[in-house]
Amino acid sequence: MLRRSQKSATPLHRQREELAQRELELRDRVAKLERMIAAAPKLAEEAERRQREELLLRAQGGASRLNVSPGLQDKRYGEAASMRPRGALRKAQREGRIIFLVLAIALAALVIWLVSHLHF
């Protein structure tokens, strides 16, 4: 049998091979993405279940620590009101204003000193 000698691949053959290789890569990517899409609901459900269990553990731990029944908590004012007393917020605001005034006065004194000692 006579066989043809192997010549270098023609541009058409090379292009076909490249396209075949790209097709295989794209098929692999599509398969991987399909697997991810199929697994996404399970992962979301697992994360939600973990979050629910964590919240339950926190709720149970806080109630046992304080020896207070969750049914006795007053829900009228919401959680924001119970987080920080109003007086503490006013005190922090007052302290912030005082610090601001002290720093503003110090900056003004520094500017006056610089202007009087450095003549441009």
Backbone hydrogen bonds, N-H to C=O, Kabsch-Sander energy under -0.5 kcal/mol:
donor,donor_aa,acceptor,acceptor_aa,energy
3,R,1,M,-0.6
7,K,5,S,-0.7
14,R,10,T,-2.5
15,Q,11,P,-2.4
16,R,12,L,-2.2
17,E,13,H,-2.4
18,E,14,R,-2.5
19,L,15,Q,-2.6
20,A,16,R,-2.5
21,Q,17,E,-2.5
22,R,18,E,-2.8
23,E,19,L,-2.4
24,L,20,A,-2.2
25,E,21,Q,-2.3
26,L,22,R,-2.7
27,R,23,E,-2.5
28,D,24,L,-2.3
29,R,25,E,-2.3
30,V,26,L,-2.7
31,A,27,R,-2.5
32,K,28,D,-2.5
33,L,29,R,-2.7
34,E,30,V,-2.5
35,R,31,A,-2.2
36,M,32,K,-2.2
37,I,33,L,-2.6
38,A,34,E,-2.3
39,A,35,R,-2.0
40,A,36,M,-1.4
43,L,39,A,-2.3
44,A,40,A,-2.7
45,E,41,P,-2.5
46,E,42,K,-2.4
47,A,43,L,-2.4
48,E,44,A,-2.5
49,R,45,E,-2.4
50,R,46,E,-2.5
51,Q,47,A,-2.4
52,R,48,E,-2.5
53,E,49,R,-2.5
54,E,50,R,-2.4
55,L,51,Q,-2.4
56,L,52,R,-2.4
57,L,53,E,-2.5
58,R,54,E,-2.4
59,A,55,L,-2.6
60,Q,56,L,-2.5
61,G,57,L,-2.5
62,G,58,R,-2.4
63,A,59,A,-1.7
64,S,60,Q,-1.9
65,R,61,G,-1.6
66,L,62,G,-1.6
67,N,63,A,-1.2
68,V,63,A,-1.2
72,L,69,S,-1.6
73,Q,70,P,-0.9
75,K,73,Q,-0.6
78,G,75,K,-0.6
81,A,77,Y,-0.8
82,S,78,G,-0.7
83,M,79,E,-1.0
84,R,80,A,-0.9
89,L,85,P,-1.3
90,R,86,R,-2.0
91,K,87,G,-2.2
92,A,88,A,-2.1
93,Q,89,L,-2.2
94,R,90,R,-2.4
95,E,91,K,-2.4
96,G,92,A,-2.2
97,R,93,Q,-2.2
98,I,94,R,-2.2
99,I,95,E,-2.3
100,F,96,G,-2.3
101,L,97,R,-2.5
102,V,98,I,-2.3
103,L,99,I,-2.5
104,A,100,F,-2.5
105,I,101,L,-2.5
106,A,102,V,-2.2
107,L,103,L,-2.4
108,A,104,A,-2.3
109,A,105,I,-2.5
110,L,106,A,-2.2
111,V,107,L,-2.4
112,I,108,A,-2.4
113,W,109,A,-2.4
114,L,110,L,-2.6
115,V,111,V,-2.5
116,S,112,I,-2.2
117,H,113,W,-2.0
118,L,114,L,-2.4
119,H,117,H,-0.7
120,F,118,L,-0.6
